Every structure is written in structure tokens, then in C-alpha cells.
Amino acid sequence: MIGPGTGVRVYLACGVTDLRKRIAGLAALAQDGLRQKPASGAEFAFRGRRGDRIEHLFWDGQGFCLY
């Protein structure tokens, strides 16, 4: 599995996120809701309504990865 390196900041979005949003929607949430640049190299975690699913958004230097 390829993942972010050591020392990467991870931001957890509090509350419920609509996981039907894809990369553009989650990047907008990271920028507006968390006040962070989505392409900063940090990892952003979003929780679904039921609490049994999460999505991670990560900029790898060439583009976004959505796990």
C-alpha cells in the first residue's frame, strides 16, 4: 500500500460529511471548512453519516488521491 510519508499532518473534519462528494467537493470542504490548502500535502479525513465509513483526501504532488 502506498501512503503518505512520515510527518504528514492529518486533519479530521468534525461532523458528518456527504460522502457522495468527490475530490472537488471534499477539496472545497478542506479549504472552506478547515481553512487549509487542499494541495498542501496534508491528509484530510471525512466521516460518513453512519460513522462506519471514512474518506481520505491527499495531494501526492501530482494530483489528489481519494482513499
mmCIF file of the N, C-alpha and C atoms, coordinates in Angstrom:
data_MODEL
# 
_entry.id   MODEL 
# 
loop_
_atom_site.group_PDB 
_atom_site.id 
_atom_site.type_symbol 
_atom_site.label_atom_id 
_atom_site.label_alt_id 
_atom_site.label_comp_id 
_atom_site.label_asym_id 
_atom_site.label_entity_id 
_atom_site.label_seq_id 
_atom_site.pdbx_PDB_ins_code 
_atom_site.Cartn_x 
_atom_site.Cartn_y 
_atom_site.Cartn_z 
_atom_site.occupancy 
_atom_site.B_iso_or_equiv 
_atom_site.pdbx_formal_charge 
_atom_site.auth_seq_id 
_atom_site.auth_comp_id 
_atom_site.auth_asym_id 
_atom_site.auth_atom_id 
_atom_site.pdbx_PDB_model_num 
ATOM 1   N N  . MET A 1 1  ? 0.829   -1.173 0.000  1.00 0.00 ? 1  MET A N  1 
ATOM 2   C CA . MET A 1 1  ? 0.000   0.000  0.000  1.00 0.00 ? 1  MET A CA 1 
ATOM 3   C C  . MET A 1 1  ? 0.875   1.238  0.000  1.00 0.00 ? 1  MET A C  1 
ATOM 4   N N  . ILE A 1 2  ? 0.548   2.186  -0.826 1.00 0.00 ? 2  ILE A N  1 
ATOM 5   C CA . ILE A 1 2  ? 1.272   3.445  -0.881 1.00 0.00 ? 2  ILE A CA 1 
ATOM 6   C C  . ILE A 1 2  ? 0.523   4.451  -0.033 1.00 0.00 ? 2  ILE A C  1 
ATOM 7   N N  . GLY A 1 3  ? 1.205   5.078  0.875  1.00 0.00 ? 3  GLY A N  1 
ATOM 8   C CA . GLY A 1 3  ? 0.568   6.059  1.752  1.00 0.00 ? 3  GLY A CA 1 
ATOM 9   C C  . GLY A 1 3  ? 1.453   7.271  1.919  1.00 0.00 ? 3  GLY A C  1 
ATOM 10  N N  . PRO A 1 4  ? 0.967   8.250  2.642  1.00 0.00 ? 4  PRO A N  1 
ATOM 11  C CA . PRO A 1 4  ? 1.769   9.453  2.881  1.00 0.00 ? 4  PRO A CA 1 
ATOM 12  C C  . PRO A 1 4  ? 2.966   9.128  3.765  1.00 0.00 ? 4  PRO A C  1 
ATOM 13  N N  . GLY A 1 5  ? 4.004   9.895  3.618  1.00 0.00 ? 5  GLY A N  1 
ATOM 14  C CA . GLY A 1 5  ? 5.223   9.678  4.376  1.00 0.00 ? 5  GLY A CA 1 
ATOM 15  C C  . GLY A 1 5  ? 5.094   10.110 5.822  1.00 0.00 ? 5  GLY A C  1 
ATOM 16  N N  . THR A 1 6  ? 6.184   9.982  6.543  1.00 0.00 ? 6  THR A N  1 
ATOM 17  C CA . THR A 1 6  ? 6.170   10.382 7.948  1.00 0.00 ? 6  THR A CA 1 
ATOM 18  C C  . THR A 1 6  ? 6.117   11.901 8.055  1.00 0.00 ? 6  THR A C  1 
ATOM 19  N N  . GLY A 1 7  ? 5.547   12.370 9.112  1.00 0.00 ? 7  GLY A N  1 
ATOM 20  C CA . GLY A 1 7  ? 5.468   13.808 9.355  1.00 0.00 ? 7  GLY A CA 1 
ATOM 21  C C  . GLY A 1 7  ? 4.344   14.512 8.612  1.00 0.00 ? 7  GLY A C  1 
ATOM 22  N N  . VAL A 1 8  ? 3.441   13.772 8.024  1.00 0.00 ? 8  VAL A N  1 
ATOM 23  C CA . VAL A 1 8  ? 2.315   14.366 7.300  1.00 0.00 ? 8  VAL A CA 1 
ATOM 24  C C  . VAL A 1 8  ? 1.234   14.736 8.303  1.00 0.00 ? 8  VAL A C  1 
ATOM 25  N N  . ARG A 1 9  ? 0.702   15.942 8.184  1.00 0.00 ? 9  ARG A N  1 
ATOM 26  C CA . ARG A 1 9  ? -0.383  16.372 9.062  1.00 0.00 ? 9  ARG A CA 1 
ATOM 27  C C  . ARG A 1 9  ? -1.688  15.755 8.581  1.00 0.00 ? 9  ARG A C  1 
ATOM 28  N N  . VAL A 1 10 ? -2.492  15.319 9.537  1.00 0.00 ? 10 VAL A N  1 
ATOM 29  C CA . VAL A 1 10 ? -3.796  14.737 9.230  1.00 0.00 ? 10 VAL A CA 1 
ATOM 30  C C  . VAL A 1 10 ? -4.853  15.605 9.894  1.00 0.00 ? 10 VAL A C  1 
ATOM 31  N N  . TYR A 1 11 ? -5.813  16.063 9.100  1.00 0.00 ? 11 TYR A N  1 
ATOM 32  C CA . TYR A 1 11 ? -6.908  16.885 9.601  1.00 0.00 ? 11 TYR A CA 1 
ATOM 33  C C  . TYR A 1 11 ? -8.183  16.071 9.538  1.00 0.00 ? 11 TYR A C  1 
ATOM 34  N N  . LEU A 1 12 ? -8.931  16.055 10.632 1.00 0.00 ? 12 LEU A N  1 
ATOM 35  C CA . LEU A 1 12 ? -10.189 15.336 10.707 1.00 0.00 ? 12 LEU A CA 1 
ATOM 36  C C  . LEU A 1 12 ? -11.321 16.350 10.700 1.00 0.00 ? 12 LEU A C  1 
ATOM 37  N N  . ALA A 1 13 ? -12.192 16.231 9.711  1.00 0.00 ? 13 ALA A N  1 
ATOM 38  C CA . ALA A 1 13 ? -13.343 17.129 9.627  1.00 0.00 ? 13 ALA A CA 1 
ATOM 39  C C  . ALA A 1 13 ? -14.386 16.654 10.622 1.00 0.00 ? 13 ALA A C  1 
ATOM 40  N N  . CYS A 1 14 ? -14.724 17.502 11.580 1.00 0.00 ? 14 CYS A N  1 
ATOM 41  C CA . CYS A 1 14 ? -15.719 17.149 12.594 1.00 0.00 ? 14 CYS A CA 1 
ATOM 42  C C  . CYS A 1 14 ? -17.111 17.172 11.985 1.00 0.00 ? 14 CYS A C  1 
ATOM 43  N N  . GLY A 1 15 ? -17.972 16.322 12.486 1.00 0.00 ? 15 GLY A N  1 
ATOM 44  C CA . GLY A 1 15 ? -19.335 16.265 11.992 1.00 0.00 ? 15 GLY A CA 1 
ATOM 45  C C  . GLY A 1 15 ? -19.468 15.282 10.846 1.00 0.00 ? 15 GLY A C  1 
ATOM 46  N N  . VAL A 1 16 ? -20.622 15.324 10.237 1.00 0.00 ? 16 VAL A N  1 
ATOM 47  C CA . VAL A 1 16 ? -20.961 14.388 9.167  1.00 0.00 ? 16 VAL A CA 1 
ATOM 48  C C  . VAL A 1 16 ? -20.710 15.034 7.809  1.00 0.00 ? 16 VAL A C  1 
ATOM 49  N N  . THR A 1 17 ? -20.139 14.271 6.899  1.00 0.00 ? 17 THR A N  1 
ATOM 50  C CA . THR A 1 17 ? -19.870 14.739 5.543  1.00 0.00 ? 17 THR A CA 1 
ATOM 51  C C  . THR A 1 17 ? -20.628 13.851 4.561  1.00 0.00 ? 17 THR A C  1 
ATOM 52  N N  . ASP A 1 18 ? -21.210 14.463 3.561  1.00 0.00 ? 18 ASP A N  1 
ATOM 53  C CA . ASP A 1 18 ? -21.865 13.717 2.500  1.00 0.00 ? 18 ASP A CA 1 
ATOM 54  C C  . ASP A 1 18 ? -20.779 13.077 1.641  1.00 0.00 ? 18 ASP A C  1 
ATOM 55  N N  . LEU A 1 19 ? -20.627 11.761 1.735  1.00 0.00 ? 19 LEU A N  1 
ATOM 56  C CA . LEU A 1 19 ? -19.544 11.072 1.037  1.00 0.00 ? 19 LEU A CA 1 
ATOM 57  C C  . LEU A 1 19 ? -19.819 10.874 -0.447 1.00 0.00 ? 19 LEU A C  1 
ATOM 58  N N  . ARG A 1 20 ? -20.958 11.364 -0.934 1.00 0.00 ? 20 ARG A N  1 
ATOM 59  C CA . ARG A 1 20 ? -21.182 11.342 -2.378 1.00 0.00 ? 20 ARG A CA 1 
ATOM 60  C C  . ARG A 1 20 ? -20.356 12.425 -3.063 1.00 0.00 ? 20 ARG A C  1 
ATOM 61  N N  . LYS A 1 21 ? -19.854 13.376 -2.275 1.00 0.00 ? 21 LYS A N  1 
ATOM 62  C CA . LYS A 1 21 ? -18.959 14.388 -2.842 1.00 0.00 ? 21 LYS A CA 1 
ATOM 63  C C  . LYS A 1 21 ? -17.665 13.696 -3.228 1.00 0.00 ? 21 LYS A C  1 
ATOM 64  N N  . ARG A 1 22 ? -17.108 14.114 -4.282 1.00 0.00 ? 22 ARG A N  1 
ATOM 65  C CA . ARG A 1 22 ? -15.859 13.517 -4.728 1.00 0.00 ? 22 ARG A CA 1 
ATOM 66  C C  . ARG A 1 22 ? -14.710 14.487 -4.486 1.00 0.00 ? 22 ARG A C  1 
ATOM 67  N N  . ILE A 1 23 ? -13.671 14.394 -5.263 1.00 0.00 ? 23 ILE A N  1 
ATOM 68  C CA . ILE A 1 23 ? -12.444 15.136 -4.993 1.00 0.00 ? 23 ILE A CA 1 
ATOM 69  C C  . ILE A 1 23 ? -12.685 16.636 -4.941 1.00 0.00 ? 23 ILE A C  1 
ATOM 70  N N  . ALA A 1 24 ? -13.393 17.190 -5.903 1.00 0.00 ? 24 ALA A N  1 
ATOM 71  C CA . ALA A 1 24 ? -13.607 18.641 -5.926 1.00 0.00 ? 24 ALA A CA 1 
ATOM 72  C C  . ALA A 1 24 ? -14.420 19.102 -4.719 1.00 0.00 ? 24 ALA A C  1 
ATOM 73  N N  . GLY A 1 25 ? -15.454 18.360 -4.358 1.00 0.00 ? 25 GLY A N  1 
ATOM 74  C CA . GLY A 1 25 ? -16.279 18.729 -3.217 1.00 0.00 ? 25 GLY A CA 1 
ATOM 75  C C  . GLY A 1 25 ? -15.548 18.615 -1.892 1.00 0.00 ? 25 GLY A C  1 
ATOM 76  N N  . LEU A 1 26 ? -14.768 17.543 -1.727 1.00 0.00 ? 26 LEU A N  1 
ATOM 77  C CA . LEU A 1 26 ? -14.008 17.376 -0.491 1.00 0.00 ? 26 LEU A CA 1 
ATOM 78  C C  . LEU A 1 26 ? -12.870 18.389 -0.388 1.00 0.00 ? 26 LEU A C  1 
ATOM 79  N N  . ALA A 1 27 ? -12.260 18.731 -1.519 1.00 0.00 ? 27 ALA A N  1 
ATOM 80  C CA . ALA A 1 27 ? -11.220 19.759 -1.505 1.00 0.00 ? 27 ALA A CA 1 
ATOM 81  C C  . ALA A 1 27 ? -11.811 21.114 -1.117 1.00 0.00 ? 27 ALA A C  1 
ATOM 82  N N  . ALA A 1 28 ? -13.029 21.401 -1.579 1.00 0.00 ? 28 ALA A N  1 
ATOM 83  C CA . ALA A 1 28 ? -13.693 22.647 -1.199 1.00 0.00 ? 28 ALA A CA 1 
ATOM 84  C C  . ALA A 1 28 ? -14.008 22.654 0.293  1.00 0.00 ? 28 ALA A C  1 
ATOM 85  N N  . LEU A 1 29 ? -14.415 21.510 0.846  1.00 0.00 ? 29 LEU A N  1 
ATOM 86  C CA . LEU A 1 29 ? -14.655 21.428 2.291  1.00 0.00 ? 29 LEU A CA 1 
ATOM 87  C C  . LEU A 1 29 ? -13.368 21.640 3.084  1.00 0.00 ? 29 LEU A C  1 
ATOM 88  N N  . ALA A 1 30 ? -12.267 21.096 2.598  1.00 0.00 ? 30 ALA A N  1 
ATOM 89  C CA . ALA A 1 30 ? -10.988 21.282 3.286  1.00 0.00 ? 30 ALA A CA 1 
ATOM 90  C C  . ALA A 1 30 ? -10.581 22.747 3.278  1.00 0.00 ? 30 ALA A C  1 
ATOM 91  N N  . GLN A 1 31 ? -10.827 23.424 2.167  1.00 0.00 ? 31 GLN A N  1 
ATOM 92  C CA . GLN A 1 31 ? -10.435 24.823 2.056  1.00 0.00 ? 31 GLN A CA 1 
ATOM 93  C C  . GLN A 1 31 ? -11.374 25.733 2.844  1.00 0.00 ? 31 GLN A C  1 
ATOM 94  N N  . ASP A 1 32 ? -12.681 25.529 2.725  1.00 0.00 ? 32 ASP A N  1 
ATOM 95  C CA . ASP A 1 32 ? -13.635 26.419 3.371  1.00 0.00 ? 32 ASP A CA 1 
ATOM 96  C C  . ASP A 1 32 ? -13.879 26.050 4.832  1.00 0.00 ? 32 ASP A C  1 
ATOM 97  N N  . GLY A 1 33 ? -14.086 24.770 5.111  1.00 0.00 ? 33 GLY A N  1 
ATOM 98  C CA . GLY A 1 33 ? -14.424 24.346 6.458  1.00 0.00 ? 33 GLY A CA 1 
ATOM 99  C C  . GLY A 1 33 ? -13.236 24.241 7.395  1.00 0.00 ? 33 GLY A C  1 
ATOM 100 N N  . LEU A 1 34 ? -12.126 23.729 6.902  1.00 0.00 ? 34 LEU A N  1 
ATOM 101 C CA . LEU A 1 34 ? -10.943 23.529 7.743  1.00 0.00 ? 34 LEU A CA 1 
ATOM 102 C C  . LEU A 1 34 ? -9.916  24.651 7.604  1.00 0.00 ? 34 LEU A C  1 
ATOM 103 N N  . ARG A 1 35 ? -10.138 25.538 6.644  1.00 0.00 ? 35 ARG A N  1 
ATOM 104 C CA . ARG A 1 35 ? -9.235  26.676 6.400  1.00 0.00 ? 35 ARG A CA 1 
ATOM 105 C C  . ARG A 1 35 ? -7.801  26.232 6.112  1.00 0.00 ? 35 ARG A C  1 
ATOM 106 N N  . GLN A 1 36 ? -7.683  25.158 5.303  1.00 0.00 ? 36 GLN A N  1 
ATOM 107 C CA . GLN A 1 36 ? -6.378  24.639 4.909  1.00 0.00 ? 36 GLN A CA 1 
ATOM 108 C C  . GLN A 1 36 ? -6.325  24.523 3.396  1.00 0.00 ? 36 GLN A C  1 
ATOM 109 N N  . LYS A 1 37 ? -5.128  24.610 2.839  1.00 0.00 ? 37 LYS A N  1 
ATOM 110 C CA . LYS A 1 37 ? -4.967  24.416 1.401  1.00 0.00 ? 37 LYS A CA 1 
ATOM 111 C C  . LYS A 1 37 ? -5.016  22.922 1.097  1.00 0.00 ? 37 LYS A C  1 
ATOM 112 N N  . PRO A 1 38 ? -5.922  22.498 0.230  1.00 0.00 ? 38 PRO A N  1 
ATOM 113 C CA . PRO A 1 38 ? -6.028  21.064 -0.067 1.00 0.00 ? 38 PRO A CA 1 
ATOM 114 C C  . PRO A 1 38 ? -4.765  20.475 -0.684 1.00 0.00 ? 38 PRO A C  1 
ATOM 115 N N  . ALA A 1 39 ? -4.005  21.269 -1.409 1.00 0.00 ? 39 ALA A N  1 
ATOM 116 C CA . ALA A 1 39 ? -2.793  20.771 -2.069 1.00 0.00 ? 39 ALA A CA 1 
ATOM 117 C C  . ALA A 1 39 ? -1.540  21.038 -1.239 1.00 0.00 ? 39 ALA A C  1 
ATOM 118 N N  . SER A 1 40 ? -1.695  21.144 0.078  1.00 0.00 ? 40 SER A N  1 
ATOM 119 C CA . SER A 1 40 ? -0.554  21.442 0.943  1.00 0.00 ? 40 SER A CA 1 
ATOM 120 C C  . SER A 1 40 ? 0.273   20.208 1.288  1.00 0.00 ? 40 SER A C  1 
ATOM 121 N N  . GLY A 1 41 ? -0.223  19.023 0.949  1.00 0.00 ? 41 GLY A N  1 
ATOM 122 C CA . GLY A 1 41 ? 0.477   17.794 1.298  1.00 0.00 ? 41 GLY A CA 1 
ATOM 123 C C  . GLY A 1 41 ? -0.084  17.146 2.546  1.00 0.00 ? 41 GLY A C  1 
ATOM 124 N N  . ALA A 1 42 ? -1.054  17.781 3.184  1.00 0.00 ? 42 ALA A N  1 
ATOM 125 C CA . ALA A 1 42 ? -1.695  17.205 4.364  1.00 0.00 ? 42 ALA A CA 1 
ATOM 126 C C  . ALA A 1 42 ? -2.758  16.202 3.923  1.00 0.00 ? 42 ALA A C  1 
ATOM 127 N N  . GLU A 1 43 ? -3.165  15.366 4.844  1.00 0.00 ? 43 GLU A N  1 
ATOM 128 C CA . GLU A 1 43 ? -4.229  14.400 4.578  1.00 0.00 ? 43 GLU A CA 1 
ATOM 129 C C  . GLU A 1 43 ? -5.487  14.861 5.311  1.00 0.00 ? 43 GLU A C  1 
ATOM 130 N N  . PHE A 1 44 ? -6.612  14.768 4.632  1.00 0.00 ? 44 PHE A N  1 
ATOM 131 C CA . PHE A 1 44 ? -7.886  15.206 5.193  1.00 0.00 ? 44 PHE A CA 1 
ATOM 132 C C  . PHE A 1 44 ? -8.807  13.995 5.298  1.00 0.00 ? 44 PHE A C  1 
ATOM 133 N N  . ALA A 1 45 ? -9.385  13.788 6.477  1.00 0.00 ? 45 ALA A N  1 
ATOM 134 C CA . ALA A 1 45 ? -10.278 12.653 6.706  1.00 0.00 ? 45 ALA A CA 1 
ATOM 135 C C  . ALA A 1 45 ? -11.695 13.168 6.937  1.00 0.00 ? 45 ALA A C  1 
ATOM 136 N N  . PHE A 1 46 ? -12.655 12.519 6.288  1.00 0.00 ? 46 PHE A N  1 
ATOM 137 C CA . PHE A 1 46 ? -14.062 12.904 6.378  1.00 0.00 ? 46 PHE A CA 1 
ATOM 138 C C  . PHE A 1 46 ? -14.872 11.679 6.777  1.00 0.00 ? 46 PHE A C  1 
ATOM 139 N N  . ARG A 1 47 ? -15.828 11.872 7.692  1.00 0.00 ? 47 ARG A N  1 
ATOM 140 C CA . ARG A 1 47 ? -16.649 10.788 8.233  1.00 0.00 ? 47 ARG A CA 1 
ATOM 141 C C  . ARG A 1 47 ? -18.024 10.793 7.593  1.00 0.00 ? 47 ARG A C  1 
ATOM 142 N N  . GLY A 1 48 ? -18.547 9.612  7.301  1.00 0.00 ? 48 GLY A N  1 
ATOM 143 C CA . GLY A 1 48 ? -19.882 9.484  6.735  1.00 0.00 ? 48 GLY A CA 1 
ATOM 144 C C  . GLY A 1 48 ? -20.965 9.584  7.792  1.00 0.00 ? 48 GLY A C  1 
ATOM 145 N N  . ARG A 1 49 ? -22.200 9.585  7.359  1.00 0.00 ? 49 ARG A N  1 
ATOM 146 C CA . ARG A 1 49 ? -23.333 9.763  8.267  1.00 0.00 ? 49 ARG A CA 1 
ATOM 147 C C  . ARG A 1 49 ? -23.450 8.638  9.295  1.00 0.00 ? 49 ARG A C  1 
ATOM 148 N N  . ARG A 1 50 ? -23.313 7.389  8.860  1.00 0.00 ? 50 ARG A N  1 
ATOM 149 C CA . ARG A 1 50 ? -23.479 6.273  9.780  1.00 0.00 ? 50 ARG A CA 1 
ATOM 150 C C  . ARG A 1 50 ? -22.263 6.061  10.676 1.00 0.00 ? 50 ARG A C  1 
ATOM 151 N N  . GLY A 1 51 ? -21.151 6.649  10.324 1.00 0.00 ? 51 GLY A N  1 
ATOM 152 C CA . GLY A 1 51 ? -19.948 6.512  11.139 1.00 0.00 ? 51 GLY A CA 1 
ATOM 153 C C  . GLY A 1 51 ? -19.127 5.278  10.842 1.00 0.00 ? 51 GLY A C  1 
ATOM 154 N N  . ASP A 1 52 ? -19.547 4.480  9.862  1.00 0.00 ? 52 ASP A N  1 
ATOM 155 C CA . ASP A 1 52 ? -18.795 3.270  9.548  1.00 0.00 ? 52 ASP A CA 1 
ATOM 156 C C  . ASP A 1 52 ? -17.913 3.427  8.319  1.00 0.00 ? 52 ASP A C  1 
ATOM 157 N N  . ARG A 1 53 ? -17.898 4.618  7.730  1.00 0.00 ? 53 ARG A N  1 
ATOM 158 C CA . ARG A 1 53 ? -17.074 4.861  6.547  1.00 0.00 ? 53 ARG A CA 1 
ATOM 159 C C  . ARG A 1 53 ? -16.354 6.205  6.684  1.00 0.00 ? 53 ARG A C  1 
ATOM 160 N N  . ILE A 1 54 ? -15.126 6.219  6.188  1.00 0.00 ? 54 ILE A N  1 
ATOM 161 C CA . ILE A 1 54 ? -14.375 7.472  6.115  1.00 0.00 ? 54 ILE A CA 1 
ATOM 162 C C  . ILE A 1 54 ? -13.728 7.560  4.736  1.00 0.00 ? 54 ILE A C  1 
ATOM 163 N N  . GLU A 1 55 ? -13.456 8.780  4.314  1.00 0.00 ? 55 GLU A N  1 
ATOM 164 C CA . GLU A 1 55 ? -12.720 9.008  3.075  1.00 0.00 ? 55 GLU A CA 1 
ATOM 165 C C  . GLU A 1 55 ? -11.539 9.909  3.399  1.00 0.00 ? 55 GLU A C  1 
ATOM 166 N N  . HIS A 1 56 ? -10.416 9.610  2.797  1.00 0.00 ? 56 HIS A N  1 
ATOM 167 C CA . HIS A 1 56 ? -9.193  10.387 2.982  1.00 0.00 ? 56 HIS A CA 1 
ATOM 168 C C  . HIS A 1 56 ? -8.846  11.062 1.667  1.00 0.00 ? 56 HIS A C  1 
ATOM 169 N N  . LEU A 1 57 ? -8.565  12.346 1.740  1.00 0.00 ? 57 LEU A N  1 
ATOM 170 C CA . LEU A 1 57 ? -8.137  13.113 0.573  1.00 0.00 ? 57 LEU A CA 1 
ATOM 171 C C  . LEU A 1 57 ? -6.693  13.519 0.791  1.00 0.00 ? 57 LEU A C  1 
ATOM 172 N N  . PHE A 1 58 ? -5.850  13.255 -0.198 1.00 0.00 ? 58 PHE A N  1 
ATOM 173 C CA . PHE A 1 58 ? -4.418  13.500 -0.055 1.00 0.00 ? 58 PHE A CA 1 
ATOM 174 C C  . PHE A 1 58 ? -3.842  13.973 -1.378 1.00 0.00 ? 58 PHE A C  1 
ATOM 175 N N  . TRP A 1 59 ? -3.019  15.011 -1.331 1.00 0.00 ? 59 TRP A N  1 
ATOM 176 C CA . TRP A 1 59 ? -2.319  15.518 -2.501 1.00 0.00 ? 59 TRP A CA 1 
ATOM 177 C C  . TRP A 1 59 ? -0.945  14.869 -2.526 1.00 0.00 ? 59 TRP A C  1 
ATOM 178 N N  . ASP A 1 60 ? -0.617  14.143 -3.598 1.00 0.00 ? 60 ASP A N  1 
ATOM 179 C CA . ASP A 1 60 ? 0.652   13.430 -3.656 1.00 0.00 ? 60 ASP A CA 1 
ATOM 180 C C  . ASP A 1 60 ? 1.728   14.154 -4.457 1.00 0.00 ? 60 ASP A C  1 
ATOM 181 N N  . GLY A 1 61 ? 1.459   15.379 -4.848 1.00 0.00 ? 61 GLY A N  1 
ATOM 182 C CA . GLY A 1 61 ? 2.438   16.145 -5.611 1.00 0.00 ? 61 GLY A CA 1 
ATOM 183 C C  . GLY A 1 61 ? 2.103   16.233 -7.091 1.00 0.00 ? 61 GLY A C  1 
ATOM 184 N N  . GLN A 1 62 ? 1.327   15.273 -7.585 1.00 0.00 ? 62 GLN A N  1 
ATOM 185 C CA . GLN A 1 62 ? 0.915   15.271 -8.981 1.00 0.00 ? 62 GLN A CA 1 
ATOM 186 C C  . GLN A 1 62 ? -0.600  15.377 -9.143 1.00 0.00 ? 62 GLN A C  1 
ATOM 187 N N  . GLY A 1 63 ? -1.298  15.011 -8.101 1.00 0.00 ? 63 GLY A N  1 
ATOM 188 C CA . GLY A 1 63 ? -2.762  15.061 -8.144 1.00 0.00 ? 63 GLY A CA 1 
ATOM 189 C C  . GLY A 1 63 ? -3.327  14.556 -6.823 1.00 0.00 ? 63 GLY A C  1 
ATOM 190 N N  . PHE A 1 64 ? -4.638  14.585 -6.715 1.00 0.00 ? 64 PHE A N  1 
ATOM 191 C CA . PHE A 1 64 ? -5.296  14.143 -5.498 1.00 0.00 ? 64 PHE A CA 1 
ATOM 192 C C  . PHE A 1 64 ? -5.501  12.630 -5.504 1.00 0.00 ? 64 PHE A C  1 
ATOM 193 N N  . CYS A 1 65 ? -5.377  12.035 -4.328 1.00 0.00 ? 65 CYS A N  1 
ATOM 194 C CA . CYS A 1 65 ? -5.709  10.633 -4.119 1.00 0.00 ? 65 CYS A CA 1 
ATOM 195 C C  . CYS A 1 65 ? -6.887  10.603 -3.162 1.00 0.00 ? 65 CYS A C  1 
ATOM 196 N N  . LEU A 1 66 ? -7.854  9.772  -3.455 1.00 0.00 ? 66 LEU A N  1 
ATOM 197 C CA . LEU A 1 66 ? -9.030  9.628  -2.599 1.00 0.00 ? 66 LEU A CA 1 
ATOM 198 C C  . LEU A 1 66 ? -9.102  8.174  -2.161 1.00 0.00 ? 66 LEU A C  1 
ATOM 199 N N  . TYR A 1 67 ? -8.935  7.969  -0.872 1.00 0.00 ? 67 TYR A N  1 
ATOM 200 C CA . TYR A 1 67 ? -8.975  6.608  -0.303 1.00 0.00 ? 67 TYR A CA 1 
ATOM 201 C C  . TYR A 1 67 ? -10.280 6.434  0.430  1.00 0.00 ? 67 TYR A C  1 
# 
